[in-house]
Amino acid sequence: MSSKIPSFDETHSDKLARKARESPFMPIGIAGLVAVCAIGAYKYKHRGGMSTSVFLMQLRVAAQVQPRSHDDLFQFVHHGLIVMQAYLEE
């Protein structure tokens, strides 16, 4: 039999460690998801007088603006770096 077959005795931490070994970008994706959720929660809490429905509509539009290829991803990151640099120079 293959050693890739998971056992039923596997704990959640063992399964997470095995998945991280099989796909090294998985922990990075989980960390990114947690960071995005934390930022969204912070922005929701500090939204000021904006109604919840308007905030959620803007959040939906922002979530739909995602890169669709490696070239788009490069342009997305490059644009973000330019914006961040301009913000830091103010």
Backbone bond lengths (Angstrom), bond angles and torsions (degrees), N, CA, C in turn:
res aa  C-N    CA-C-N  psi(-1)  N-CA   C-N-CA  omega(-1)  CA-C   N-CA-C  phi
1 M - - - 1.440 - - 1.527 110.56 -
2 S 1.305 115.53 160.83 1.457 121.24 -178.99 1.523 110.48 -84.38
3 S 1.331 115.75 148.65 1.463 119.96 178.13 1.529 111.77 -81.28
4 K 1.332 117.96 -4.18 1.464 122.58 -179.82 1.529 112.32 -79.82
5 I 1.329 117.64 -12.90 1.455 120.52 -178.44 1.524 108.78 -74.90
6 P 1.347 116.94 119.92 1.462 118.71 -178.88 1.527 110.82 -72.04
7 S 1.315 115.59 145.88 1.449 119.62 178.23 1.527 108.78 -88.15
8 F 1.313 116.03 160.68 1.457 120.17 179.03 1.520 111.30 -79.77
9 D 1.333 117.60 -10.45 1.458 121.73 178.76 1.531 111.35 -84.94
10 E 1.315 117.52 0.88 1.457 122.58 -174.31 1.537 110.80 -69.90
11 T 1.334 115.91 128.02 1.466 120.04 177.15 1.525 109.43 -81.14
12 H 1.325 116.07 171.32 1.463 120.04 179.66 1.527 111.28 -63.35
13 S 1.325 117.37 -40.37 1.467 119.82 179.94 1.534 110.88 -68.32
14 D 1.339 116.98 -36.72 1.474 119.90 176.31 1.526 110.72 -64.56
15 K 1.339 116.28 -41.38 1.453 120.25 179.70 1.523 110.83 -65.15
16 L 1.343 116.78 -42.07 1.466 120.93 178.21 1.527 110.89 -62.84
17 A 1.336 117.23 -42.28 1.465 120.93 178.92 1.528 110.90 -64.82
18 R 1.343 117.29 -40.62 1.465 120.87 178.77 1.524 110.83 -65.00
19 K 1.336 117.06 -44.28 1.466 120.64 179.07 1.528 110.79 -63.76
20 A 1.331 117.90 -37.10 1.462 121.49 178.70 1.525 110.91 -65.94
21 R 1.344 117.14 -36.53 1.467 119.73 176.45 1.526 111.25 -68.85
22 E 1.332 116.91 -39.01 1.461 120.55 -179.17 1.520 112.25 -71.98
23 S 1.333 117.03 -34.51 1.463 121.89 -178.60 1.524 108.48 -136.76
24 P 1.335 117.95 95.67 1.458 120.73 -173.56 1.537 114.42 -65.04
25 F 1.327 118.52 -18.74 1.461 119.69 -179.48 1.531 112.34 -84.86
26 M 1.317 118.12 -8.02 1.453 120.89 -179.72 1.529 112.54 -61.32
27 P 1.338 120.74 -46.70 1.464 119.61 178.02 1.541 112.70 -63.11
28 I 1.329 116.50 -32.84 1.461 119.99 177.23 1.527 109.58 -66.03
29 G 1.322 117.09 -41.65 1.456 121.36 177.89 1.518 112.10 -64.14
30 I 1.318 116.98 -41.19 1.468 120.90 178.42 1.524 110.00 -64.95
31 A 1.336 116.85 -43.21 1.469 120.07 178.29 1.532 110.98 -63.25
32 G 1.333 116.76 -39.29 1.459 120.34 177.25 1.514 111.89 -63.97
33 L 1.327 116.81 -41.46 1.462 120.96 178.36 1.526 110.98 -62.45
34 V 1.328 116.81 -44.51 1.466 120.70 179.10 1.526 110.37 -62.45
35 A 1.341 116.90 -41.86 1.469 120.48 179.68 1.524 111.13 -64.29
36 V 1.325 117.20 -44.19 1.466 120.60 -179.90 1.523 110.64 -64.10
37 C 1.323 117.39 -41.32 1.469 120.34 178.22 1.525 111.49 -64.65
38 A 1.329 116.90 -39.87 1.467 120.38 178.84 1.530 110.95 -65.70
39 I 1.328 116.80 -41.91 1.466 120.06 178.28 1.526 110.27 -64.49
40 G 1.331 117.26 -42.55 1.459 121.06 177.93 1.517 112.22 -61.67
41 A 1.322 116.99 -41.95 1.464 120.76 178.59 1.527 110.86 -64.92
42 Y 1.336 116.97 -41.04 1.468 120.61 178.58 1.527 110.58 -63.76
43 K 1.343 116.17 -45.05 1.465 119.43 -179.77 1.527 111.36 -66.01
44 Y 1.325 117.46 -34.47 1.461 120.23 177.66 1.524 110.46 -65.66
45 K 1.319 115.85 -41.78 1.470 120.19 -178.78 1.522 110.96 -66.58
46 H 1.335 117.90 -33.42 1.467 122.17 -176.34 1.529 111.49 -108.54
47 R 1.328 118.01 36.76 1.463 121.11 -176.50 1.516 113.02 -81.32
48 G 1.323 118.15 -7.37 1.460 121.08 178.74 1.518 111.31 74.17
49 G 1.342 116.38 -134.40 1.455 121.06 -176.65 1.515 114.15 -87.61
50 M 1.326 118.45 5.14 1.468 121.81 -178.44 1.529 109.79 -70.07
51 S 1.329 116.52 136.38 1.462 119.54 178.68 1.525 110.31 -71.16
52 T 1.318 114.90 157.39 1.459 120.41 -178.75 1.525 111.52 -62.15
53 S 1.338 117.75 -39.84 1.463 119.96 -177.85 1.526 111.74 -65.14
54 V 1.335 117.70 -39.01 1.468 120.70 178.04 1.521 109.95 -68.02
55 F 1.315 117.09 -41.14 1.463 120.85 179.05 1.527 110.36 -61.11
56 L 1.344 116.83 -46.15 1.461 120.08 -179.06 1.526 111.87 -66.54
57 M 1.329 117.73 -33.89 1.469 120.48 176.92 1.532 109.92 -65.27
58 Q 1.333 117.40 -43.93 1.462 120.39 177.85 1.520 111.15 -64.78
59 L 1.327 116.76 -38.30 1.466 121.00 178.18 1.525 110.60 -64.12
60 R 1.328 117.04 -39.48 1.465 121.44 178.28 1.519 111.11 -64.05
61 V 1.324 116.88 -44.15 1.466 120.46 179.24 1.525 110.03 -63.19
62 A 1.330 116.99 -43.02 1.472 120.69 179.11 1.524 110.91 -62.50
63 A 1.334 117.37 -37.58 1.468 120.60 -179.69 1.525 111.39 -70.43
64 Q 1.324 117.67 -28.41 1.459 120.36 -179.59 1.522 112.23 -77.09
65 V 1.322 117.24 -19.32 1.460 121.05 179.46 1.525 106.72 -85.39
66 Q 1.317 115.34 84.78 1.448 120.72 -178.62 1.524 109.43 -127.43
67 P 1.308 117.48 149.38 1.470 119.67 179.72 1.520 110.89 -67.28
68 R 1.333 115.87 143.53 1.456 120.76 -177.40 1.538 112.99 -111.44
69 S 1.324 118.31 -5.66 1.462 120.97 176.50 1.528 107.69 -152.42
70 H 1.331 115.68 175.25 1.459 119.74 179.68 1.528 110.90 -64.66
71 D 1.335 117.07 -36.98 1.451 120.65 178.80 1.528 110.51 -65.71
72 D 1.346 116.68 -42.34 1.462 120.53 176.66 1.523 110.62 -63.36
73 L 1.331 116.41 -39.49 1.462 120.41 179.34 1.527 110.13 -62.44
74 F 1.340 117.51 -43.77 1.460 120.73 178.35 1.530 110.45 -60.29
75 Q 1.338 117.42 -45.55 1.464 120.51 -179.71 1.525 110.95 -65.40
76 F 1.341 117.30 -38.09 1.453 121.95 179.07 1.527 110.90 -62.76
77 V 1.319 116.73 -46.78 1.470 121.52 179.83 1.524 110.06 -67.39
78 H 1.322 117.43 -42.66 1.459 121.19 -179.75 1.526 110.48 -61.34
79 H 1.332 117.22 -44.32 1.461 120.95 178.36 1.530 110.45 -62.72
80 G 1.321 116.57 -41.44 1.467 120.28 178.30 1.519 112.24 -61.73
81 L 1.332 116.22 -39.56 1.461 119.57 178.29 1.531 111.46 -66.79
82 I 1.327 117.11 -38.65 1.469 120.64 178.38 1.524 109.92 -64.36
83 V 1.326 116.89 -44.28 1.468 120.62 179.44 1.519 110.42 -63.48
84 M 1.339 117.00 -42.61 1.454 120.57 -179.87 1.531 110.79 -64.68
85 Q 1.328 117.12 -40.61 1.458 120.87 178.94 1.529 109.88 -63.75
86 A 1.330 117.81 -43.60 1.461 120.80 179.36 1.528 110.61 -63.55
87 Y 1.333 116.90 -37.95 1.456 120.96 179.37 1.530 110.84 -66.43
88 L 1.332 116.82 -40.21 1.458 120.41 -178.45 1.526 112.43 -72.18
89 E 1.344 117.15 -25.51 1.461 120.13 -179.27 1.518 112.21 -80.55
90 E 1.334 118.77 -12.63 1.469 121.50 -179.52 1.504 111.66 -69.34
